[in-house]
Amino acid sequence: MVQHGRLLARGTARHLLGHGIVTLEEFVPARGLRVDLIGLTQTGEIWVIECKSCRADFMADMKWQGYLDWCDRFFWAVDADFPVELLPDDTGLILSDPYDAEIIRMAPETKLAPARRRKLTQMFARHAAQRLHLLRDPDARGAF
């Protein structure tokens, strides 16, 4: 994720945390896929948020539709200068900056199958725990 995308992710993550939604950046739900942000709601919903910094960034993204099978709701996070008319109407929209965000359009819900939800929730927990461990003990990087 380029620097501008990371700043959008930070503002979006801050906003979602205010709604009780915890997030991880650059999460890999399946081989060949890496989402910018994945969120876990208090009710167990899985949200995927793709951060797009400009038109070219969006146009170059050929994988986003593959993320739909890995979430209950799919969102785009963009800044105020992004041409939002490019974004599909049947996806969520978050307007973000480096410090905060606002959900402009709620993504429609497409419930995950229970087995996939369980697998993703476990992956989310393990990934979060590994990141926390590496913050406490950077020298343990080779163990993961």
N, C-alpha and C positions, 0 to 999 in steps of 0.2 A: 504494500500500500504506500503510495507516495505521500510526502509530508502533508499536503493539503488534505488528502483523504484521511490521514491519521488525526488531523485536527477536527475534521467533521465527525469522525468516530468518537473522539473525546467528548465533544459537545453533546452528541447524541447519547452516549453512555451516561453522562451526568444527568441528562433529562430523564432517561428511562429509570435510573436509580431512584429519582424522586418519586416515581410511580411504583417502586418496589420491584423493578425488573433488573436483575443482575445480568451482566454481559461479559463476554470474552471477545477479544480481538483476534482476527486471523485464525479462525477455528476451521479444522478440516473434518467435515462430517463423513466424507468418503474419498477414496483415492481420486485425484484429479480435480477436486473441488476445495476451494478455500474461501470461506465467507469473511467479509470484513468485520462484521459483528454478529454474534449470536446472543440472543437474550433468552432468559428463563424467567417466566412470570411467576407470581405467587401461586397461581392455580395450575402451574405445570405446563403452560403453553410454551412452545418453542417459536421464537421470532428470529428471522434472518433479516439483517439490514445491510444493504450494499451502499457504500459511500462513493458518490461520483462527483468529481471536482469540475468537470467541464463536458461539453458536447463530445469531444474526441474520446474522452475516457468512457463515456456511455456507449458510443458507437463501436468501440473496440471490444466491448464486453460480450463475448459469445457464450459464456457459461451460465449467465444468471438464471435462465429457465431451468437448468439442472438443479438449482437450489430449491425450487418449489416443492420437490419431493421430500425435503428435509426440514420442513417447518410447517407450523400452523398458520403463520402469517408472514408475508414478505413485504418489506419496505425498501424504499430508496431514501437515502439521506443526502441532501444537496444543499448548497448555499443559496443565498438570495439572488445571485446572478445566473443561476443555472436555468436553461430553457425547459421548464417543467412540462411543456406541451409534448416533449419527446417521450416522456415516461408513460407506460401503459396505464390506462384508467383503472384497470382491475388489480392494481398493486397499491400498497400504502405509500404515503409521502410524508417525509419528515424534513422540515426546514431547519438547518443546523448552522452553527458557527462554532468556533473553537471552545466556547464557554457554556453554551446551552443549546436547546433545540425546542421545536414545537411540532407535535403531530398534526399535520394539516389534513391528511386523509387516512382514516383507519383502513388497514388492509383487510380484505375479506378473509374469513376463517375457512381453512381447509384442514380439517382434523387429520392428524397423523394416525397411522395404525398404532395400536397399543404397543406392539413389539418394537417398532421403530422409535416411538417416544421413549420407551424404557432404555433402549440402547443409547439414544442421544443424550438422555439425562445422565446416564452413567458416564458416558464419554465427557460430558460437560464437567461433571464433578471431578473426575480423575485429572482432566486437563487443568482445571482451576487449582487443584491440590498440588500438581506438579509445578505450576508457576509459583505458587506460594512457597513451596519448598526451595525452589531455585533462588527466590528472593532472600530467604534465610540463609541458604548455603550454596552460593554460586559455584563452588568447587565440585558440587554433586552433578554437574551437567552431564558428565559421561555416564552416569547411572541410568539416564532416561533414554 
